[in-house]
Amino acid sequence: MHYAQVHYPFENKEWFENHFPADFIVEAIDQTRGWFYTLTVLSTALHNKPAFKNCICTGLLMAEGGQKLSKRLKNYPDPNDILETIGSDALRWFLISSPVLKGGNVAVDKEGKEIAKAARKALIPFWNAYYFFTLYANAEGIEAKEISQSADVLDSYILAKLKALSDIVRKDMNEYEIARACAQIEDFLEILNNWYIRRSRARFWDGEDLSAFNTLYTVLVNVAKIAAPLMPFMSEFVYKGLTGRESVHLEDLPNLSAIADNAQLIEQMDMVRAISSVAKSIREEHKLRNRLPLRSMTVAGDNAETLKDFADALKDEVNVKEIYLKSDIADVAGRFLYLKTPLIGKRLGAHMKDIMAKSKTNEWKQNEDGTLSIAGQTLFAEEYELRLVIKDGMSGQALPDNTAVVILDTEVDENLEKEGIARDFVRMIQALRKTKDFDISDRIKLAYSSNDSTVKAAISEYADYIKEQVLALEIAENANLSAPTVDELGGSEVKFDVVKAA
């Protein structure tokens, strides 16, 4: 390649001159002193130019224990079994999303568990989003179409993220950064399923909000195009199922120029997502289940007040009654200077003692260009972090980027507890509906039995809410259920059953 491939210079001289140097080559790292070296020497000696324009140098696939995969040892899963049981797309995704494309070694367990795990990162989320769309679109007889804008803020956000995904995957592919492109698709599918679809679920139930269907259809069609070179079979199935067209592999990578960039919305919604994630972490720390409502959440930081339009979404997502947004953090947190001593020591070793002393007494100043002045020295942005530390007596955490802090009021009164019980009961009923294979539109009759007065008070007080959520025509207290489901609710046993309404 190119020489032996076309028998140059003895034959095909014109073809060679029109195709040399190669646009792209790929081989494993053990060819550094073999094929790569030979190509470079020949090309330099004969043409005084490189033999190739782009190159991927892969690492090696290793067995558990550090041995190379070997046909003699058969220390690898049978490829035919993998293709039959897990699938070729999963195997492809496992390989191209791994460090092996950057020269790193990758372990392959003999059972193929890591290959299956790769499928859970991208293929299964893509399938779940497609299945969700087709389930509701078919139930309501909706024929969706591609759109470039929507009045709904969640639609606008996911469309803007879709455009950003298309742009960055195009860039990564052009730069042969295949693993990075895969990581971008994985991140997007996580947001699509666990933020957009989950937050928009109610909009799909009655089939009246066409913008939700059109938005999700647009996203799925274009993700199929974007991911087609990376998961070809799944992308083909989804694309043909949605559009009825011949093949996704006959389509161009979309540029989505009609969709607005909406960088501000992306920044704000990403911050909302980060706040929600931190709030969930605080709940876990205090053993407060997600369905238990809390009195309030405070978000303090430079950009917190820009989220006023998202306050209702935050209330719903975090399950709190009130949201307080403020730019001043002084009464809830302090700033702590974290020094990256290995980097600083390498550059300013002789001044480390003075720098450490001044950091402990907070004698430093952050400059407008992002540098830090301390002990007569200047630290670069990558050599330090200003971390936010929550004041004692408060239940909170800082965002990962230290731009804001999240404080939860973790005190729970009787009214909050009863509402939480009602929400937990809804989850149990929905799970039972699914177990009984009820259709999503089936109306039901609900009966329950409990000896806990708080549980009974909660179900009675929130009966209308429970009925609306589970499509129940009635809720009856009945101690003589013939074959009830038994679960724990509010710390005590509850029995319940559902039947389809006539």
LUMDOLUM-858598 format. One record per residue (C-alpha): x, y, z. Coordinates in nm, 2 decimals. Layout:
BEGIN
      c1      c2      c3
       X       Y       Z
...
// end
This chain:
BEGIN
      c1      c2      c3
    0.00    0.00    0.00
    0.03    0.18   -0.23
    0.33    0.01   -0.38
    0.26   -0.36   -0.35
   -0.11   -0.31   -0.39
   -0.08   -0.19   -0.75
    0.27   -0.33   -0.83
    0.42    0.02   -0.85
    0.65    0.13   -1.02
    0.63   -0.16   -1.26
    0.26   -0.12   -1.34
   -0.02    0.14   -1.29
    0.20    0.44   -1.27
   -0.08    0.68   -1.36
   -0.32    0.54   -1.11
   -0.06    0.56   -0.84
    0.02    0.92   -0.91
   -0.35    1.01   -0.89
   -0.40    0.83   -0.56
   -0.08    0.90   -0.37
   -0.05    0.97   -0.08
   -0.33    0.77    0.09
   -0.61    0.96    0.25
   -0.62    0.72    0.55
   -0.46    0.41    0.69
   -0.51    0.21    1.00
   -0.31   -0.06    1.18
   -0.22   -0.17    1.53
    0.06   -0.02    1.73
    0.29   -0.32    1.67
    0.33   -0.20    1.31
    0.51    0.12    1.43
    0.84   -0.04    1.35
    0.70   -0.24    1.06
    0.45   -0.12    0.81
    0.43    0.24    0.92
    0.81    0.27    0.92
    0.85    0.10    0.58
    0.59    0.33    0.42
    0.76    0.64    0.57
    1.11    0.53    0.45
    0.99    0.44    0.10
    0.78    0.75    0.06
    1.06    0.98    0.18
    1.32    0.82   -0.04
    1.11    0.80   -0.35
    0.88    1.10   -0.33
    1.01    1.32   -0.04
    0.66    1.34    0.10
    0.44    1.14    0.36
    0.28    0.82    0.24
   -0.05    0.90    0.41
   -0.25    1.20    0.52
   -0.43    1.05    0.81
   -0.36    0.75    1.03
   -0.52    0.56    1.32
   -0.29    0.36    1.52
   -0.49    0.11    1.73
   -0.39   -0.06    2.05
   -0.42   -0.43    2.12
   -0.71   -0.65    2.24
   -0.61   -0.83    2.55
   -0.76   -1.12    2.74
   -0.84   -1.11    3.11
   -0.50   -1.13    3.29
   -0.31   -0.93    3.04
   -0.24   -1.18    2.76
   -0.29   -1.09    2.40
   -0.59   -1.25    2.23
   -0.46   -1.57    2.07
   -0.61   -1.82    1.83
   -0.39   -2.09    1.99
   -0.51   -2.02    2.34
   -0.87   -1.94    2.24
   -0.89   -1.69    2.52
   -1.16   -1.48    2.36
   -1.54   -1.50    2.31
   -1.65   -1.68    2.00
   -1.72   -1.40    1.74
   -2.01   -1.60    1.60
   -2.17   -1.63    1.94
   -2.12   -1.26    2.00
   -2.29   -1.17    1.67
   -2.58   -1.41    1.74
   -2.64   -1.32    2.11
   -2.53   -0.95    2.15
   -2.51   -0.83    1.79
   -2.26   -0.68    1.54
   -2.35   -0.32    1.63
   -2.27   -0.38    1.99
   -1.94   -0.54    1.90
   -1.86   -0.25    1.67
   -1.96    0.01    1.93
   -1.75   -0.17    2.20
   -1.44   -0.14    1.97
   -1.48    0.21    1.82
   -1.58    0.38    2.15
   -1.29    0.23    2.34
   -0.93    0.36    2.40
   -0.81    0.10    2.14
   -0.86    0.36    1.87
   -0.61    0.59    2.05
   -0.34    0.33    2.08
   -0.46    0.19    2.42
   -0.51   -0.17    2.50
   -0.86   -0.30    2.58
   -0.95   -0.62    2.77
   -1.21   -0.85    2.63
   -1.36   -1.09    2.88
   -1.44   -1.44    2.76
   -1.81   -1.40    2.83
   -1.84   -1.08    2.63
   -1.99   -0.89    2.93
   -1.80   -0.57    2.84
   -1.94   -0.59    2.48
   -2.29   -0.62    2.62
   -2.22   -0.32    2.85
   -2.13   -0.11    2.54
   -2.48   -0.19    2.40
   -2.64   -0.05    2.72
   -2.46    0.28    2.66
   -2.59    0.36    2.32
   -2.79    0.10    2.13
   -3.04    0.03    2.41
   -3.11    0.40    2.48
   -3.16    0.46    2.11
   -3.40    0.17    2.09
   -3.59    0.28    2.40
   -3.64    0.63    2.25
   -3.76    0.48    1.92
   -3.99    0.23    2.10
   -4.14    0.51    2.31
   -4.21    0.72    2.01
   -4.37    0.44    1.81
   -4.58    0.32    2.10
   -4.76    0.65    2.15
   -4.76    0.76    1.78
   -4.92    0.44    1.67
   -5.16    0.44    1.96
   -5.28    0.79    1.86
   -5.25    0.74    1.48
   -5.00    1.03    1.45
   -4.79    1.08    1.14
   -4.51    1.31    1.26
   -4.29    1.53    1.05
   -3.95    1.69    1.08
   -3.94    2.04    1.22
   -3.68    2.30    1.30
   -3.85    2.50    1.58
   -4.11    2.47    1.85
   -4.27    2.70    2.11
   -4.20    2.45    2.38
   -3.88    2.52    2.57
   -3.79    2.14    2.61
   -3.84    2.09    2.24
   -3.62    2.39    2.16
   -3.35    2.26    2.39
   -3.33    1.91    2.25
   -3.34    2.04    1.89
   -3.05    2.28    1.97
   -2.86    1.99    2.14
   -2.93    1.78    1.82
   -2.78    2.05    1.60
   -2.48    2.07    1.83
   -2.44    1.69    1.82
   -2.45    1.69    1.44
   -2.18    1.97    1.43
   -1.94    1.81    1.68
   -1.98    1.45    1.54
   -1.90    1.59    1.19
   -1.59    1.76    1.33
   -1.48    1.45    1.52
   -1.53    1.23    1.22
   -1.33    1.47    1.00
   -1.05    1.45    1.26
   -1.07    1.07    1.29
   -1.17    1.11    1.66
   -1.41    0.81    1.64
   -1.42    0.73    2.01
   -1.50    1.10    2.09
   -1.78    1.10    1.84
   -1.93    0.79    2.01
   -1.90    0.95    2.35
   -2.10    1.26    2.22
   -2.38    1.03    2.09
   -2.39    0.84    2.42
   -2.42    1.17    2.62
   -2.70    1.29    2.38
   -2.90    0.97    2.41
   -2.88    1.00    2.79
   -3.02    1.35    2.78
   -3.29    1.24    2.52
   -3.42    0.96    2.74
   -3.36    1.07    3.09
   -3.44    1.44    3.05
   -3.63    1.52    2.74
   -3.86    1.22    2.71
   -3.90    1.18    3.09
   -3.98    1.55    3.13
   -4.22    1.54    2.83
   -4.39    1.21    2.89
   -4.73    1.36    2.98
   -4.73    1.55    2.65
   -4.74    1.22    2.46
   -5.02    1.06    2.66
   -5.32    1.22    2.50
   -5.17    1.26    2.15
   -5.28    1.62    2.12
   -4.94    1.79    2.15
   -4.81    1.74    1.79
   -4.50    1.95    1.86
   -4.37    1.68    2.10
   -4.42    1.41    1.85
   -4.27    1.61    1.57
   -3.97    1.70    1.78
   -3.90    1.35    1.89
   -3.94    1.23    1.53
   -3.70    1.49    1.41
   -3.44    1.39    1.67
   -3.47    1.01    1.60
   -3.45    1.05    1.22
   -3.14    1.27    1.25
   -2.97    1.07    1.52
   -3.01    0.77    1.29
   -2.83    0.96    1.01
   -2.56    1.09    1.25
   -2.49    0.74    1.40
   -2.52    0.55    1.08
   -2.15    0.49    1.03
   -2.11    0.39    1.39
   -2.41    0.17    1.45
   -2.52    0.09    1.10
   -2.79   -0.18    1.16
   -2.97   -0.01    1.44
   -2.97    0.32    1.25
   -3.10    0.15    0.94
   -3.38   -0.02    1.13
   -3.49    0.30    1.31
   -3.46    0.52    1.00
   -3.66    0.29    0.77
   -3.92    0.23    1.04
   -3.97    0.60    1.09
   -3.95    0.73    0.73
   -4.02    0.43    0.50
   -3.73    0.54    0.28
   -3.48    0.31    0.12
   -3.18    0.34    0.35
   -3.02    0.57    0.60
   -2.68    0.49    0.43
   -2.79    0.67    0.12
   -2.84    0.99    0.32
   -2.59    1.27    0.40
   -2.48    1.36    0.75
   -2.73    1.64    0.84
   -2.61    1.99    0.91
   -2.95    2.11    1.05
   -2.88    2.47    0.96
   -3.25    2.55    0.99
   -3.24    2.48    1.37
   -3.13    2.78    1.58
   -2.81    2.74    1.78
   -2.97    2.86    2.10
   -2.65    2.85    2.30
   -2.80    3.04    2.59
   -3.09    2.80    2.63
   -2.84    2.51    2.62
   -2.63    2.66    2.89
   -2.94    2.73    3.11
   -3.10    2.39    3.06
   -2.77    2.22    3.12
   -2.74    2.41    3.45
   -3.10    2.31    3.54
   -3.00    1.94    3.48
   -2.69    1.98    3.69
   -2.89    2.14    3.97
   -3.14    1.85    3.96
   -2.86    1.59    3.97
   -2.70    1.76    4.27
   -3.03    1.79    4.45
   -3.08    1.41    4.39
   -2.74    1.35    4.54
   -2.83    1.55    4.85
   -3.15    1.35    4.89
   -2.96    1.03    4.87
   -2.72    1.16    5.13
   -3.01    1.23    5.37
   -3.20    0.91    5.27
   -3.50    1.12    5.13
   -3.67    0.93    4.85
   -3.73    1.13    4.53
   -4.11    1.11    4.55
   -4.11    1.27    4.90
   -4.18    1.65    4.85
   -3.96    1.89    5.04
   -4.03    2.25    5.15
   -3.77    2.44    4.95
   -3.45    2.45    4.75
   -3.20    2.74    4.73
   -2.96    2.78    4.43
   -2.70    3.05    4.49
   -2.43    3.14    4.23
   -2.34    3.39    3.96
   -2.59    3.26    3.70
   -2.86    3.14    3.94
   -3.10    3.43    3.88
   -3.10    3.37    3.50
   -3.30    3.05    3.57
   -3.62    3.23    3.68
   -3.81    3.10    3.38
   -3.71    2.74    3.48
   -3.83    2.77    3.84
   -4.14    2.56    3.78
   -3.95    2.29    3.60
   -3.70    2.28    3.89
   -3.98    2.25    4.14
   -4.13    1.96    3.95
   -3.80    1.78    3.88
   -3.66    1.82    4.23
   -4.00    1.79    4.40
   -3.99    2.09    4.62
   -4.26    2.35    4.70
   -4.05    2.66    4.66
   -3.74    2.77    4.47
   -3.51    3.05    4.57
   -3.25    3.18    4.32
   -2.99    3.43    4.41
   -2.65    3.55    4.29
   -2.50    3.61    4.64
   -2.35    3.30    4.80
   -2.21    3.47    5.11
   -2.47    3.34    5.35
   -2.47    2.98    5.23
   -2.11    2.90    5.11
   -1.76    3.02    5.10
   -1.48    3.00    4.84
   -1.19    2.76    4.89
   -0.87    2.79    4.69
   -0.76    2.44    4.58
   -0.41    2.44    4.44
   -0.30    2.17    4.19
    0.04    2.13    4.36
    0.20    1.89    4.11
    0.16    2.15    3.83
    0.26    2.45    4.04
    0.55    2.27    4.20
    0.69    2.17    3.86
    0.69    2.54    3.75
    0.73    2.73    4.07
    0.89    2.48    4.31
    1.10    2.74    4.49
    0.79    2.95    4.58
    0.56    2.66    4.69
    0.61    2.73    5.06
    0.50    3.09    5.03
    0.21    3.01    4.79
    0.08    2.74    5.03
    0.10    2.98    5.33
   -0.09    3.26    5.15
   -0.36    3.02    5.03
   -0.43    2.92    5.39
   -0.48    3.29    5.49
   -0.69    3.36    5.18
   -0.44    3.62    5.06
   -0.49    3.59    4.69
   -0.67    3.77    4.40
   -0.84    3.63    4.09
   -0.77    3.83    3.78
   -1.01    3.91    3.49
   -0.80    3.69    3.25
   -0.86    3.39    3.48
   -0.51    3.39    3.64
   -0.45    3.41    4.01
   -0.21    3.64    4.19
   -0.07    3.49    4.51
    0.26    3.54    4.70
    0.40    3.76    4.43
    0.34    3.48    4.17
    0.08    3.43    3.89
   -0.10    3.10    3.87
   -0.26    2.99    3.54
   -0.62    2.88    3.52
   -0.53    2.51    3.49
   -0.32    2.53    3.81
   -0.59    2.60    4.06
   -0.97    2.58    4.13
   -1.20    2.80    4.33
   -1.42    2.55    4.50
   -1.75    2.63    4.68
   -1.78    2.49    5.03
   -2.12    2.48    5.20
   -2.15    2.64    5.54
   -2.20    2.42    5.85
   -2.56    2.33    5.94
   -2.68    2.33    5.58
   -2.78    2.04    5.36
   -2.62    2.12    5.02
   -2.35    2.06    4.76
   -2.17    2.27    4.49
   -2.23    2.21    4.12
   -1.94    2.01    3.96
   -1.81    2.32    3.79
   -1.83    2.52    4.12
   -2.05    2.80    3.96
   -2.33    2.76    4.22
   -2.44    2.58    4.53
   -2.76    2.38    4.59
   -2.92    2.39    4.94
   -3.22    2.17    5.03
   -3.45    2.21    5.32
   -3.45    1.85    5.45
   -3.71    1.89    5.73
   -4.02    1.68    5.66
   -4.36    1.75    5.83
   -4.67    1.54    5.83
   -4.83    1.71    5.52
   -4.51    1.65    5.31
   -4.50    1.29    5.43
   -4.86    1.22    5.32
   -4.80    1.37    4.98
   -4.49    1.15    4.94
   -4.70    0.84    5.04
   -4.95    0.93    4.76
   -4.68    0.96    4.51
   -4.53    0.63    4.61
   -4.87    0.46    4.58
   -4.90    0.59    4.23
   -4.57    0.43    4.14
   -4.69    0.10    4.28
   -5.02    0.11    4.09
   -4.84    0.20    3.76
   -4.60   -0.10    3.81
   -4.90   -0.33    3.87
   -5.07   -0.20    3.55
   -4.76   -0.29    3.36
   -4.74   -0.63    3.52
   -5.10   -0.70    3.42
   -5.02   -0.59    3.07
   -5.28   -0.32    3.07
   -5.29   -0.08    2.77
   -5.17    0.27    2.84
   -5.52    0.41    2.79
   -5.71    0.14    3.00
   -5.93    0.28    3.28
   -5.91    0.09    3.60
   -6.09    0.03    3.94
   -5.85    0.04    4.24
   -5.89   -0.12    4.58
   -5.65   -0.12    4.87
   -5.62   -0.23    5.23
   -5.40   -0.08    5.51
   -5.39   -0.06    5.89
   -5.18    0.25    5.89
   -5.39    0.57    5.96
   -5.13    0.79    5.79
   -5.14    0.58    5.47
   -5.52    0.59    5.47
   -5.53    0.96    5.53
   -5.28    1.02    5.25
   -5.47    0.81    4.99
   -5.80    0.98    5.09
   -5.66    1.33    5.08
   -5.48    1.28    4.74
   -5.75    1.06    4.59
   -5.81    1.29    4.29
   -5.44    1.31    4.22
   -5.40    0.93    4.23
   -5.70    0.87    4.01
   -5.57    1.11    3.75
   -5.22    0.96    3.74
   -5.33    0.59    3.72
   -5.65    0.64    3.52
   -5.86    0.51    3.80
   -6.24    0.56    3.80
   -6.26    0.48    4.17
   -6.05    0.40    4.48
   -6.21    0.17    4.73
   -6.08    0.06    5.07
   -6.14   -0.32    5.08
   -6.00   -0.55    5.34
   -6.11   -0.87    5.16
   -5.90   -0.86    4.84
   -5.88   -1.21    4.70
   -5.53   -1.20    4.54
   -5.37   -0.86    4.63
   -5.03   -0.73    4.56
   -4.84   -0.66    4.89
   -4.59   -0.39    4.93
   -4.45   -0.14    5.18
   -4.60    0.21    5.19
   -4.51    0.48    5.45
   -4.32    0.22    5.65
   -4.61   -0.03    5.68
   -4.78   -0.30    5.47
   -5.03   -0.21    5.21
   -5.24   -0.45    5.00
   -5.39   -0.35    4.67
   -5.53   -0.47    4.34
   -5.66   -0.32    4.01
   -5.90   -0.44    3.75
   -6.00   -0.30    3.41
   -6.31   -0.08    3.43
   -6.60   -0.20    3.23
// end
